[in-house]
Amino acid sequence: MKTQMLRFNGVVERDPAIEAWMNAHGGELGAMARRWFAVMRQCGDEVRETLHDGSPVACFGDVPFASVNAFRAHVNVAFFQGATLRDPAGLLEGEGRFMRHVKLRVGTPVDEAALTRLIETAYGEMKARVERG
């Protein structure tokens, strides 16, 4: 049984609304969000982006694979199909049917290599799903 993929209208290669979002989120939390969104952008030539529900979202084409959001005390790196991602480092949190996230806090170390692998894996798996139809 095929499931419908979430798709966003209006995705672009570089969304000026995301730069404005980044500029509005300064300090260490803003820097964290900017850093991890940059990793998402570097996943491939097909990465597009949009601002959705107030968060920068990275997409393969028009299908979202990850996002960032800054809160008062932490940054979330979220994965739209996170429930199916292999996470040997145990970084993912959440109980949703699809979404999972990694919570980043100032002063708390994160396994950067493992988080980078999660982002790259999320991109690769979404790309494969889209290409399979």
C-alpha positions, 0 to 999 in steps of 0.5 A, spaced: 500 500 500 502 506 497 502 512 502 501 519 500 508 524 501 507 530 504 509 536 499 510 543 499 508 548 494 513 554 493 519 551 495 525 554 492 533 553 491 534 559 496 528 562 500 529 569 502 524 568 508 529 563 511 535 568 511 530 573 515 528 567 520 536 566 521 537 573 522 532 574 527 534 568 531 541 570 533 546 568 539 548 561 540 541 558 538 541 561 532 548 559 530 546 552 532 540 553 527 544 556 522 549 551 522 545 545 522 540 548 516 547 549 512 548 541 513 541 540 510 542 545 504 549 541 502 546 534 502 545 535 494 543 539 488 536 537 489 535 541 496 530 546 496 527 550 502 521 553 504 519 556 511 513 552 513 509 553 520 515 558 522 520 553 521 526 553 515 524 546 512 529 543 507 526 538 501 528 534 496 524 537 491 518 539 494 518 533 499 520 535 506 526 531 509 528 535 515 527 542 518 530 546 524 527 551 529 529 555 535 526 555 542 527 559 548 532 554 551 534 549 545 534 548 537 530 542 534 533 538 528 527 535 526 526 529 521 519 528 517 520 521 516 524 520 523 520 514 525 524 510 520 531 513 520 536 508 523 539 512 529 545 507 532 547 513 536 540 514 539 540 522 538 532 522 536 527 523 540 519 523 540 513 519 539 510 521 533 507 517 527 512 520 523 516 526 526 522 525 530 527 530 532 534 532 536 534 537 541 540 541 541 542 545 548 547 550 549 553 547 553 551 540 551 555 536 547 552 533 541 555 527 536 556 532 530 558 526 526 552 522 528 547 528 527 550 529 520 549 522 518 542 522 520 541 528 516 544 525 510 540 519 511 534 522 511 535 526 505 538 520 501 532 516 504 527 521 501 530 522 495 530 514 494 522 514 496 521 520 491 525 517 485 521 510 486 514 514 486 
